[in-house]
Amino acid sequence: MTAELVRGQNHPLPQTRLEIRISAGNPIVAGATLGDERGTVHGAEWVAHPASPQLAGIEVPKQAAADHRLAVDLDAMPDHIHRVTVLLALPAGVGGPARFGVVAAPFVAVTGLDGTEIAGYTITDLDSESAVTALELYRRQGAWKVRAVGQGYAGGLAAMLHDQGLAEATDLAARINEAVARGMARSVAQPPPRSEGDGRVRTSAAGVGADPAATTSGGADPAPAQPQTPQQPQGAPATGGPVNYEHPARRTAAPPTPAPTAPPAAPGQPAQPVAGDASGWTMDERLYNQVWGMFEDLARTTAAYRSAVDFAESRMEQELDRVLSDPRTRVGPAADSARADARAKHADLVEQARAALDRDLAQLTAEAEVVEPALPPAYARWDSPVWQAYQVPMEIPMALRVGDLHLPERTDLRIPMLVRLPLERGLWIDAGRSGGFDEGPADSGELRRLAADAAVAIAARLLAVYPAGEIAVQVIDPAGSAAGSFAPLVGSGALAEPPAAGAQGVSSVLAALTRRVDLVQMAVRSGATDALPPDLDTAEQLLIVHDFPHGFDDRAVTQLRYLADEGPAVGVHLMMVADREDARAYGPVLDPLWRSLLRLTPVADDHLADPWVGHAWTYEPSMVPRGSRVLDQVLGEAGRAAKALKAARARPSYGN
């Protein structure tokens, strides 16, 4: 049973591996300090914050957000640590609220890893404070407890850290605020102050079921509505005007030339969406920012709807409890009338929330219908007409489309899932069965074939969007079980060598790539990149490993883990096509490998978590339509360009 704490109350912790979940109406900074028996923090290395998010036993978020999850492992805490204090602060110098008294009361919950809530605490009675110690986990006689603190500081982070004994409190607070400001600059900015009649209200904290006196009028828009707990009814979603497609909240940089603007809207109607009306230096950058803005908008409007439904259900339960708790009103006409009124209010709130959601979803759908046909090959679906005029590009694009994302509230509204290039982490195409595969193929062999096809589709995209000679693909298929899937890569000449087979082939490919990583690392560190061997291919490398761990010995597994960890920094990227269950004999040894890779699935699966609002997004792979020849056409064009470049490089040159 959840313990609802008040300021100063403590509660025992039944386990040591925990999550601390924080919900607020505005983006806030979350961190933690580690203290000794007296609670003293002896140095900056005892503070986990966005610029240094990991310490022994704790990990905090890297940027400001309205919702946070902090991972805590108390067993991993050093023996000299007796107190973990969770701190919250409003971002400084970014134009947001300057004190907690004007924002929704933050809610902090301590949960198990399965999400079971152990204790919760709503931090109330804050006014001029801009930083607050929310709660503390402390050790007493070998056992850990949690205590609700709620101590606010008008002097902000510096005053809070100084109060805990940190000598360099002012400098550390400045570093934290600088790191947060940089992170917020890379994210979608909040809307600017709006004038009377501006329709963009989706970020308003006033909404269905909110106190009318708390409704904002004019001034700056509040922060995006986020999922709230029943203790925070003020977090219900907005019910104001529609989405403004001039995108005031999607600016990331001032473009050198004006972006396309929407045509004037009819009186009383929202502006029509236009592809590329986000800001950026190029059209590709504008479209990338616009897609990201669509993702943010869908996440926020859905979070607002879910929050409103939760609030409506909570209020109905409270009203019904009041009726049942009084013997005089438990039965009879009065009780029936009270129950009917509670259910009618619930239905009315949900209906209003659904109407606001449907309005925003309809406008986002209209935007998607305009944006999708305008996307360049790197961002486009395989059935897009843009591939019919495909030409090998001259430069690497910003990002690559690896699939689509959607939420259950509107499954036909698909947002492209874009990953930045060059890849910062490897990919894992999961060939195993999970909960999201219930409607997928029943045969495991068919699932493995789809996984191999998905890997080929992504590899073909990479080959298509990189300039000729800038990326090479190698394949390890020890048993040759995916020869059919890899046939387009082999037939087009995209592979310099046929897929490596058997243990000897596995060893040879891994040894060559490991040598390349070692040499490039040494050259970069010593500043001697011109001293690399002439036979070393300096193009980026994509290694596709199929049917892991078949054909791998312990040495090969170690080399694979090394490539996953060190390869991306020097242009060697890993794509695993594997079922994790096949490698269960290795136990937890391979856990770091799986965690280092971005997990994708060959069929629709709702496994992608959104830490900003807590959504589980359904991912659908970007597959080539059945019967289409677009893959052969694109790979053939890329292969011809690569062969022409190779021939030109091999042609002797004659000096004067």
C-alpha positions as CSV (number, residue, x, y, z in Angstrom):
1,M,0.0,0.0,0.0
2,T,1.3,3.4,-0.9
3,A,2.3,5.8,1.9
4,E,1.2,9.4,1.3
5,L,3.8,11.4,3.2
6,V,3.6,14.8,4.7
7,R,6.6,17.1,5.4
8,G,8.9,15.5,8.0
9,Q,7.3,12.0,7.8
10,N,9.4,9.0,7.1
11,H,8.7,5.5,5.8
12,P,10.8,2.3,5.5
13,L,12.0,1.2,2.1
14,P,11.3,-2.5,1.5
15,Q,13.9,-2.8,-1.3
16,T,17.1,-1.1,-2.4
17,R,16.7,-0.8,-6.2
18,L,14.3,2.0,-6.7
19,E,13.0,4.7,-9.1
20,I,12.2,8.2,-8.0
21,R,9.5,9.7,-10.2
22,I,8.9,13.4,-10.3
23,S,6.0,15.1,-12.0
24,A,5.7,18.9,-12.3
25,G,3.7,21.3,-14.4
26,N,6.8,23.0,-15.8
27,P,10.3,21.8,-16.8
28,I,12.4,21.6,-13.7
29,V,16.0,20.4,-12.9
30,A,16.4,17.2,-10.9
31,G,19.5,16.1,-9.1
32,A,20.8,14.4,-6.0
33,T,23.5,14.9,-3.4
34,L,25.3,12.3,-1.4
35,G,26.0,13.0,2.2
36,D,27.8,11.5,5.2
37,E,26.2,10.6,8.6
38,R,25.6,14.3,9.2
39,G,24.3,15.0,5.7
40,T,27.4,16.9,4.7
41,V,28.4,17.0,1.0
42,H,32.2,17.1,0.8
43,G,32.7,18.0,-2.8
44,A,31.3,18.5,-6.3
45,E,31.9,14.8,-7.0
46,W,29.3,14.0,-4.4
47,V,26.6,15.7,-6.5
48,A,24.7,14.1,-9.4
49,H,23.3,16.7,-11.8
50,P,22.7,17.2,-15.5
51,A,26.3,18.0,-16.3
52,S,27.5,14.9,-14.3
53,P,24.4,12.6,-14.2
54,Q,26.0,9.4,-12.9
55,L,27.4,8.5,-9.5
56,A,27.8,5.2,-7.7
57,G,24.3,4.0,-7.1
58,I,22.4,6.8,-8.7
59,E,21.6,8.3,-12.1
60,V,19.7,11.5,-12.8
61,P,18.4,13.1,-16.0
62,K,20.6,15.1,-18.2
63,Q,18.2,18.0,-18.9
64,A,15.2,19.9,-17.5
65,A,11.8,18.3,-18.0
66,A,8.3,18.3,-16.6
67,D,8.7,14.6,-15.6
68,H,11.8,12.8,-14.4
69,R,12.9,9.3,-13.4
70,L,15.9,8.9,-11.2
71,A,17.4,5.4,-10.9
72,V,18.7,4.5,-7.4
73,D,20.6,1.4,-6.3
74,L,21.2,1.8,-2.5
75,D,23.3,-1.4,-2.4
76,A,25.8,0.2,-4.7
77,M,26.2,3.2,-2.5
78,P,29.7,3.5,-0.9
79,D,29.8,2.7,2.8
80,H,30.5,6.3,3.8
81,I,27.3,7.6,2.1
82,H,24.4,7.7,4.6
83,R,22.1,10.2,3.0
84,V,20.8,10.7,-0.6
85,T,19.0,14.0,-1.0
86,V,16.8,14.6,-4.0
87,L,16.8,18.2,-5.2
88,L,14.6,20.1,-7.6
89,A,15.2,23.5,-9.1
90,L,13.7,25.8,-11.7
91,P,16.0,26.4,-14.7
92,A,17.7,29.8,-14.4
93,G,18.2,32.3,-17.2
94,V,15.9,30.6,-19.8
95,G,12.8,32.8,-19.4
96,G,10.7,30.4,-17.4
97,P,9.1,30.8,-14.0
98,A,11.5,32.1,-11.3
99,R,9.7,30.7,-8.2
100,F,7.7,27.6,-7.3
101,G,4.9,29.6,-6.0
102,V,3.5,30.2,-9.5
103,V,3.7,26.7,-10.8
104,A,1.9,23.4,-10.0
105,A,3.1,21.7,-6.8
106,P,5.7,19.0,-7.7
107,F,4.9,15.4,-6.8
108,V,7.6,13.0,-6.0
109,A,7.1,9.2,-5.7
110,V,9.5,6.4,-4.7
111,T,8.7,3.3,-6.6
112,G,10.0,-0.2,-7.2
113,L,11.5,-1.1,-10.6
114,D,8.1,-2.6,-11.6
115,G,6.4,0.8,-11.0
116,T,4.8,-0.2,-7.7
117,E,4.6,3.0,-5.7
118,I,6.1,2.8,-2.2
119,A,5.7,6.4,-1.0
120,G,4.5,9.6,-2.5
121,Y,4.9,13.3,-1.5
122,T,3.3,16.4,-2.9
123,I,5.5,19.5,-2.1
124,T,3.1,22.2,-1.1
125,D,3.4,25.7,0.5
126,L,6.2,26.9,-1.7
127,D,6.3,30.6,-2.7
128,S,9.5,32.5,-3.5
129,E,11.7,29.5,-3.5
130,S,13.4,28.5,-6.8
131,A,15.1,25.3,-5.4
132,V,13.8,22.7,-3.0
133,T,15.1,19.5,-1.3
134,A,12.2,17.2,-2.1
135,L,13.0,14.1,0.0
136,E,15.9,12.2,1.4
137,L,16.8,8.5,1.5
138,Y,18.8,7.8,4.7
139,R,20.5,4.9,6.3
140,R,19.7,4.0,10.0
141,Q,21.1,0.9,11.6
142,G,21.8,-0.8,8.3
143,A,18.3,-0.2,6.9
144,W,17.2,2.6,4.5
145,K,14.2,4.9,4.9
146,V,12.7,7.8,3.0
147,R,11.7,11.1,4.6
148,A,9.7,13.9,3.0
149,V,11.6,17.2,3.4
150,G,10.2,19.9,1.2
151,Q,12.7,22.6,2.3
152,G,12.7,25.5,-0.2
153,Y,15.5,28.0,-0.9
154,A,14.8,31.5,-2.3
155,G,18.6,31.7,-3.2
156,G,18.3,28.8,-5.6
157,L,20.7,26.0,-6.2
158,A,23.7,27.8,-4.7
159,A,21.9,28.4,-1.4
160,M,20.7,24.8,-1.3
161,L,24.2,23.3,-1.9
162,H,25.8,25.7,0.5
163,D,23.4,24.6,3.2
164,Q,24.6,21.0,2.7
165,G,28.2,22.0,3.4
166,L,29.5,22.3,-0.2
167,A,32.3,24.8,-0.3
168,E,32.1,25.4,-4.1
169,A,28.3,25.7,-4.1
170,T,28.2,28.9,-6.2
171,D,30.5,27.5,-8.9
172,L,28.7,24.2,-9.1
173,A,25.3,25.9,-9.3
174,A,26.6,28.0,-12.2
175,R,27.9,24.9,-14.1
176,I,24.5,23.1,-13.5
177,N,22.5,26.1,-14.8
178,E,24.8,26.4,-17.9
179,A,24.4,22.7,-18.7
180,V,20.6,22.9,-18.4
181,A,20.5,26.0,-20.5
182,R,22.5,24.3,-23.3
183,G,20.2,21.3,-23.1
184,M,17.1,23.4,-23.3
185,A,18.5,25.3,-26.3
186,R,18.7,21.9,-28.2
187,S,15.1,21.0,-27.4
188,V,11.9,22.5,-28.6
189,A,11.6,25.9,-27.1
190,Q,8.5,27.1,-25.1
191,P,6.1,29.4,-26.9
192,P,6.8,33.1,-26.6
193,P,4.4,35.5,-24.9
194,R,1.1,35.4,-26.7
195,S,-1.2,38.3,-27.4
196,E,-5.0,38.2,-26.9
197,G,-6.6,35.9,-29.4
198,D,-3.6,33.7,-30.0
199,G,-4.9,30.2,-30.5
200,R,-2.0,28.1,-29.2
201,V,-3.3,27.0,-25.8
202,R,-2.3,23.4,-25.8
203,T,0.5,24.2,-23.3
204,S,-1.9,25.9,-20.8
205,A,-2.1,24.5,-17.3
206,A,-5.7,25.5,-17.0
207,G,-8.2,23.1,-18.3
208,V,-11.1,20.8,-17.7
209,G,-11.9,20.6,-14.0
210,A,-9.4,23.3,-13.0
211,D,-10.2,26.1,-10.7
212,P,-11.4,29.0,-12.9
213,A,-9.5,31.4,-10.7
214,A,-6.2,29.7,-11.6
215,T,-6.8,30.1,-15.4
216,T,-4.1,32.3,-17.0
217,S,-5.1,35.1,-19.3
218,G,-2.5,36.8,-21.4
219,G,1.2,36.8,-20.5
220,A,3.5,33.9,-21.2
221,D,2.2,30.5,-21.9
222,P,2.7,28.1,-19.1
223,A,4.7,24.9,-19.6
224,P,3.3,21.9,-21.5
225,A,0.7,19.9,-19.7
226,Q,2.1,16.6,-18.4
227,P,0.6,13.5,-16.8
228,Q,-0.3,14.3,-13.2
229,T,-1.1,12.2,-10.2
230,P,-4.6,12.3,-8.6
231,Q,-3.1,14.6,-6.0
232,Q,-2.6,17.3,-8.6
233,P,-5.9,18.1,-10.3
234,Q,-4.5,21.4,-11.5
235,G,-2.6,19.4,-14.1
236,A,-5.7,18.8,-16.3
237,P,-5.2,19.6,-20.0
238,A,-5.9,22.7,-21.9
239,T,-9.2,23.3,-23.6
240,G,-8.3,26.4,-25.6
241,G,-7.7,27.1,-29.2
242,P,-6.1,24.9,-31.9
243,V,-2.5,24.3,-32.8
244,N,-0.8,27.3,-34.4
245,Y,1.1,26.1,-37.4
246,E,3.3,29.2,-37.5
247,H,5.4,27.0,-35.0
248,P,6.5,29.6,-32.5
249,A,7.6,26.8,-30.3
250,R,9.7,25.0,-32.9
251,R,12.6,27.5,-33.4
252,T,16.1,26.1,-32.8
253,A,18.2,28.6,-34.8
254,A,17.7,31.7,-37.0
255,P,17.7,30.6,-40.6
256,P,19.6,32.6,-43.2
257,T,16.5,32.8,-45.4
258,P,12.8,32.9,-44.4
259,A,11.1,29.5,-44.1
260,P,7.9,28.9,-45.9
261,T,4.9,30.4,-44.2
262,A,1.3,29.3,-44.1
263,P,-1.2,31.1,-46.3
264,P,-3.6,33.4,-44.5
265,A,-6.3,31.4,-42.7
266,A,-10.0,32.2,-43.1
267,P,-11.6,34.1,-40.2
268,G,-12.1,31.8,-37.2
269,Q,-10.1,29.0,-38.8
270,P,-6.6,27.7,-37.9
271,A,-3.7,28.4,-40.3
272,Q,-3.0,25.7,-42.8
273,P,0.2,23.6,-42.3
274,V,3.1,24.1,-44.6
275,A,6.1,21.7,-45.1
276,G,9.3,23.2,-43.9
277,D,8.0,26.1,-41.9
278,A,10.1,25.2,-38.9
279,S,13.4,27.1,-38.7
280,G,16.8,25.9,-39.9
281,W,19.6,26.6,-42.3
282,T,18.5,24.2,-45.0
283,M,15.2,22.7,-46.0
284,D,16.4,19.3,-44.7
285,E,17.1,20.9,-41.3
286,R,13.7,22.6,-41.3
287,L,11.9,19.4,-42.1
288,Y,13.9,17.6,-39.4
289,N,12.9,20.2,-36.9
290,Q,9.3,20.1,-38.0
291,V,9.1,16.3,-37.6
292,W,10.5,16.6,-34.2
293,G,8.0,19.3,-33.4
294,M,5.2,17.0,-34.5
295,F,6.5,14.3,-32.2
296,E,6.6,16.8,-29.3
297,D,3.1,18.1,-30.0
298,L,1.6,14.6,-30.3
299,A,3.3,13.6,-27.0
300,R,2.0,16.6,-25.2
301,T,-1.5,16.7,-26.4
302,T,-1.9,13.0,-25.6
303,A,-0.4,13.4,-22.2
304,A,-2.8,16.3,-21.5
305,Y,-5.8,14.0,-22.5
306,R,-4.6,11.1,-20.4
307,S,-4.1,13.5,-17.5
308,A,-7.6,14.9,-17.8
309,V,-9.1,11.4,-17.9
310,D,-7.1,10.4,-14.8
311,F,-8.3,13.5,-13.0
312,A,-11.9,12.9,-14.0
313,E,-11.8,9.3,-12.7
314,S,-10.1,10.4,-9.5
315,R,-12.7,13.1,-8.8
316,M,-15.5,10.7,-9.5
317,E,-14.1,8.1,-7.1
318,Q,-13.7,10.8,-4.4
319,E,-17.3,11.9,-4.8
320,L,-18.6,8.3,-4.7
321,D,-16.4,7.6,-1.6
322,R,-18.0,10.6,0.1
323,V,-21.5,9.2,-0.6
324,L,-20.6,5.7,0.6
325,S,-18.8,6.9,3.7
326,D,-21.9,8.6,5.2
327,P,-24.5,6.0,6.4
328,R,-27.2,8.7,6.0
329,T,-26.5,9.1,2.2
330,R,-25.4,5.5,1.4
331,V,-28.8,4.4,0.2
332,G,-32.0,6.0,-1.0
333,P,-32.9,8.6,-3.7
334,A,-30.3,11.1,-2.5
335,A,-27.5,8.5,-2.9
336,D,-28.7,7.5,-6.4
337,S,-28.8,11.1,-7.4
338,A,-25.3,11.8,-6.1
339,R,-23.9,8.8,-7.9
340,A,-25.6,9.9,-11.1
341,D,-24.2,13.4,-10.8
342,A,-20.7,12.1,-10.2
343,R,-20.8,9.9,-13.3
344,A,-22.3,12.7,-15.4
345,K,-19.5,15.1,-14.3
346,H,-17.0,12.3,-15.2
347,A,-18.5,11.8,-18.6
348,D,-18.6,15.5,-19.3
349,L,-14.9,16.0,-18.4
350,V,-13.8,13.1,-20.5
351,E,-15.9,14.3,-23.4
352,Q,-14.4,17.8,-23.3
353,A,-10.9,16.3,-23.1
354,R,-11.6,14.0,-26.0
355,A,-12.9,16.9,-28.1
356,A,-9.7,18.9,-27.4
357,L,-7.6,15.8,-28.3
358,D,-9.5,15.1,-31.5
359,R,-9.1,18.8,-32.6
360,D,-5.3,18.7,-32.1
361,L,-5.0,15.2,-33.7
362,A,-6.9,16.4,-36.7
363,Q,-4.6,19.3,-37.2
364,L,-1.5,17.1,-36.7
365,T,-2.9,14.7,-39.2
366,A,-3.3,17.5,-41.7
367,E,0.3,18.5,-41.1
368,A,1.6,15.0,-41.6
369,E,-0.3,14.8,-44.9
370,V,1.6,17.9,-46.1
371,V,5.0,17.1,-44.6
372,E,5.2,13.4,-45.7
373,P,5.3,14.1,-49.5
374,A,8.0,16.8,-49.0
375,L,10.5,14.6,-47.1
376,P,13.8,13.9,-48.8
377,P,15.0,10.3,-49.3
378,A,16.7,10.1,-45.9
379,Y,13.4,10.9,-44.2
380,A,10.9,9.4,-46.7
381,R,9.0,6.1,-46.7
382,W,10.0,3.5,-49.2
383,D,6.8,4.0,-51.1
384,S,7.4,7.8,-51.5
385,P,7.7,9.1,-55.1
386,V,10.9,10.8,-54.1
387,W,12.8,7.6,-54.7
388,Q,11.9,7.6,-58.4
389,A,14.2,10.5,-58.9
390,Y,16.9,9.3,-56.6
391,Q,20.5,10.4,-57.2
392,V,23.5,9.7,-55.0
393,P,23.9,12.6,-52.7
394,M,26.9,14.8,-52.3
395,E,26.8,15.1,-48.5
396,I,25.6,13.2,-45.5
397,P,22.1,14.2,-44.3
398,M,21.2,15.2,-40.7
399,A,19.3,12.0,-39.9
400,L,17.9,8.7,-41.2
401,R,14.4,7.3,-41.0
402,V,14.3,3.9,-39.3
403,G,10.5,3.5,-38.9
404,D,7.4,5.2,-37.7
405,L,5.9,6.0,-34.3
406,H,2.3,6.2,-33.2
407,L,0.1,6.2,-30.1
408,P,-3.1,4.2,-29.5
409,E,-5.3,7.4,-29.4
410,R,-4.8,7.8,-33.2
411,T,-3.0,4.8,-34.8
412,D,-3.2,6.2,-38.3
413,L,-1.2,9.3,-37.3
414,R,2.4,8.2,-37.9
415,I,5.4,10.3,-37.0
416,P,8.7,9.4,-38.7
417,M,11.3,8.1,-36.3
418,L,14.6,9.8,-37.3
419,V,18.0,9.0,-35.8
420,R,20.9,11.4,-36.2
421,L,23.8,10.7,-38.5
422,P,26.5,9.5,-38.0
423,L,25.0,6.9,-35.8
424,E,25.8,7.5,-32.1
425,R,24.9,3.9,-31.1
426,G,24.4,0.6,-32.8
427,L,21.1,-0.9,-33.8
428,W,19.6,-4.2,-32.7
429,I,16.9,-5.8,-34.8
430,D,15.2,-8.1,-32.3
431,A,14.4,-11.4,-34.0
432,G,12.8,-12.8,-30.8
433,R,9.2,-12.7,-29.7
434,S,7.9,-10.2,-27.2
435,G,4.5,-9.0,-25.9
436,G,4.0,-6.7,-28.9
437,F,4.3,-9.6,-31.4
438,D,0.9,-11.1,-30.6
439,E,-0.4,-10.1,-34.0
440,G,2.8,-10.9,-35.8
441,P,3.9,-14.1,-37.5
442,A,3.4,-17.2,-35.5
443,D,6.4,-19.0,-37.0
444,S,9.7,-18.0,-35.5
445,G,11.5,-18.7,-38.8
446,E,9.3,-16.1,-40.5
447,L,10.0,-13.6,-37.7
448,R,13.7,-14.1,-38.3
449,R,13.3,-13.6,-42.0
450,L,11.4,-10.3,-41.4
451,A,14.2,-9.2,-39.0
452,A,16.8,-9.8,-41.7
453,D,14.7,-7.9,-44.2
454,A,14.4,-5.0,-41.8
455,A,18.2,-4.9,-41.4
456,V,18.7,-4.9,-45.2
457,A,16.2,-2.1,-45.6
458,I,18.0,0.1,-43.0
459,A,21.4,-0.8,-44.5
460,A,20.1,0.2,-48.0
461,R,18.9,3.5,-46.6
462,L,22.4,4.2,-45.2
463,L,24.0,3.3,-48.5
464,A,21.6,5.5,-50.4
465,V,21.9,8.6,-48.3
466,Y,25.7,8.6,-47.9
467,P,27.9,10.0,-50.7
468,A,29.6,7.4,-52.8
469,G,32.5,5.7,-51.0
470,E,31.7,7.3,-47.6
471,I,30.3,4.1,-46.1
472,A,30.9,0.4,-46.6
473,V,28.8,-2.6,-45.4
474,Q,30.0,-5.9,-44.2
475,V,27.9,-8.9,-43.2
476,I,28.4,-11.8,-40.9
477,D,26.0,-14.7,-41.5
478,P,27.8,-17.7,-40.1
479,A,25.2,-20.3,-41.2
480,G,24.2,-18.5,-44.4
481,S,20.6,-18.7,-43.2
482,A,19.7,-15.2,-44.5
483,A,21.1,-15.5,-48.0
484,G,17.7,-14.6,-49.5
485,S,17.4,-11.4,-47.5
486,F,21.0,-10.3,-48.2
487,A,20.7,-11.0,-51.9
488,P,19.9,-7.4,-52.9
489,L,23.1,-6.2,-51.2
490,V,25.2,-8.9,-52.8
491,G,23.7,-8.5,-56.3
492,S,24.0,-4.7,-56.4
493,G,27.7,-4.8,-55.4
494,A,27.0,-3.0,-52.2
495,L,29.0,-5.6,-50.3
496,A,32.7,-5.6,-51.1
497,E,32.8,-9.2,-50.0
498,P,30.2,-11.9,-49.7
499,P,28.7,-12.4,-46.2
500,A,31.2,-14.0,-43.9
501,A,30.3,-17.6,-43.0
502,G,31.6,-20.0,-40.4
503,A,33.7,-19.4,-37.4
504,Q,36.7,-18.5,-39.6
505,G,34.7,-15.8,-41.4
506,V,33.5,-14.4,-38.1
507,S,37.0,-14.2,-36.7
508,S,38.5,-12.6,-39.9
509,V,35.9,-9.8,-40.1
510,L,36.0,-9.0,-36.4
511,A,39.8,-8.9,-36.3
512,A,40.0,-6.5,-39.3
513,L,37.4,-4.1,-37.8
514,T,39.0,-4.3,-34.4
515,R,42.4,-3.4,-36.0
516,R,40.7,-0.5,-37.8
517,V,39.2,0.9,-34.5
518,D,42.6,0.5,-32.7
519,L,44.6,2.3,-35.5
520,V,42.1,5.2,-35.9
521,Q,41.9,5.7,-32.2
522,M,45.7,5.8,-31.8
523,A,46.0,8.2,-34.8
524,V,43.3,10.5,-33.5
525,R,44.8,10.6,-30.0
526,S,48.3,11.3,-31.2
527,G,47.2,13.8,-33.9
528,A,48.8,11.6,-36.6
529,T,45.9,10.8,-38.9
530,D,48.1,11.2,-42.0
531,A,50.2,8.2,-40.7
532,L,47.4,5.7,-41.2
533,P,48.3,2.7,-43.4
534,P,47.4,3.3,-47.0
535,D,45.4,0.1,-47.2
536,L,43.1,1.1,-44.4
537,D,39.6,2.0,-45.6
538,T,38.8,5.2,-43.8
539,A,35.1,5.2,-44.9
540,E,32.5,4.5,-42.2
541,Q,31.8,0.9,-41.7
542,L,28.5,-0.8,-41.0
543,L,28.8,-4.4,-39.7
544,I,25.6,-6.5,-39.9
545,V,25.8,-9.5,-37.6
546,H,23.0,-12.1,-38.3
547,D,22.0,-15.1,-36.1
548,F,24.2,-14.2,-33.2
549,P,25.8,-16.0,-31.3
550,H,26.0,-18.8,-33.8
551,G,29.7,-19.1,-35.0
552,F,31.0,-16.9,-32.1
553,D,33.5,-18.1,-29.6
554,D,34.5,-16.2,-26.4
555,R,37.1,-14.1,-28.2
556,A,34.7,-13.1,-31.0
557,V,32.1,-12.1,-28.4
558,T,34.7,-9.9,-26.6
559,Q,35.6,-8.3,-29.9
560,L,32.0,-7.7,-30.7
561,R,31.4,-5.9,-27.4
562,Y,34.5,-3.8,-28.1
563,L,33.2,-2.7,-31.4
564,A,29.8,-1.8,-29.9
565,D,31.5,0.3,-27.3
566,E,34.4,2.0,-29.2
567,G,33.3,1.7,-32.8
568,P,30.8,4.5,-33.2
569,A,33.3,7.2,-32.2
570,V,35.6,6.2,-35.0
571,G,33.1,5.4,-37.7
572,V,32.4,1.6,-37.1
573,H,28.7,0.9,-36.6
574,L,27.1,-2.3,-35.5
575,M,23.7,-3.7,-36.5
576,M,22.7,-6.9,-34.7
577,V,20.0,-9.2,-36.0
578,A,19.5,-11.6,-33.1
579,D,17.1,-13.1,-30.6
580,R,18.4,-12.4,-27.1
581,E,17.2,-15.8,-25.9
582,D,19.6,-17.5,-28.2
583,A,22.5,-15.9,-26.2
584,R,21.0,-16.7,-22.7
585,A,23.9,-19.0,-22.0
586,Y,26.2,-16.0,-21.6
587,G,23.9,-14.7,-18.7
588,P,24.4,-11.1,-17.6
589,V,27.8,-10.8,-19.4
590,L,26.0,-9.5,-22.5
591,D,23.6,-7.2,-20.7
592,P,25.8,-4.1,-21.4
593,L,25.9,-5.1,-25.1
594,W,22.1,-5.2,-25.4
595,R,21.7,-2.0,-23.5
596,S,24.2,-0.1,-25.7
597,L,22.1,-0.8,-28.8
598,L,18.9,0.9,-30.0
599,R,16.3,-2.0,-30.0
600,L,14.1,-2.1,-33.1
601,T,11.6,-4.8,-34.1
602,P,10.7,-6.3,-37.5
603,V,6.9,-5.9,-36.7
604,A,4.9,-3.3,-34.8
605,D,5.8,-3.3,-31.1
606,D,5.1,-0.8,-28.3
607,H,8.5,-1.0,-26.6
608,L,9.9,2.5,-27.1
609,A,9.6,4.5,-23.9
610,D,9.3,8.3,-23.8
611,P,11.0,9.6,-20.6
612,W,9.5,13.1,-21.1
613,V,5.8,12.1,-20.6
614,G,6.0,8.4,-19.9
615,H,4.4,7.2,-23.2
616,A,5.0,3.8,-24.7
617,W,5.3,4.5,-28.4
618,T,4.4,1.8,-30.9
619,Y,7.3,1.4,-33.4
620,E,6.7,0.1,-36.9
621,P,9.7,-0.7,-39.1
622,S,10.2,1.0,-42.5
623,M,9.9,-1.9,-44.8
624,V,10.0,-2.1,-48.6
625,P,6.4,-2.7,-50.0
626,R,5.9,-6.2,-51.3
627,G,6.6,-6.5,-55.0
628,S,8.3,-3.1,-55.2
629,R,11.6,-2.8,-57.1
630,V,12.7,0.4,-55.3
631,L,15.3,-1.4,-53.2
632,D,17.0,-2.9,-56.3
633,Q,16.8,0.5,-58.1
634,V,18.3,2.5,-55.2
635,L,21.0,-0.1,-54.4
636,G,21.9,-0.4,-58.1
637,E,22.4,3.4,-58.4
638,A,24.5,3.5,-55.2
639,G,26.5,0.5,-56.4
640,R,27.3,2.1,-59.8
641,A,28.4,5.3,-58.1
642,A,30.7,3.4,-55.8
643,K,32.2,1.4,-58.7
644,A,32.8,4.6,-60.7
645,L,34.5,6.2,-57.7
646,K,36.7,3.2,-57.2
647,A,37.7,3.1,-60.9
648,A,38.5,6.8,-60.8
649,R,40.7,6.3,-57.7
650,A,42.5,3.4,-59.4
651,R,43.1,5.3,-62.6
652,P,46.8,6.5,-62.7
653,S,47.3,10.3,-62.7
654,Y,50.0,12.0,-64.7
655,G,51.8,15.1,-63.6
656,N,53.1,17.8,-65.8
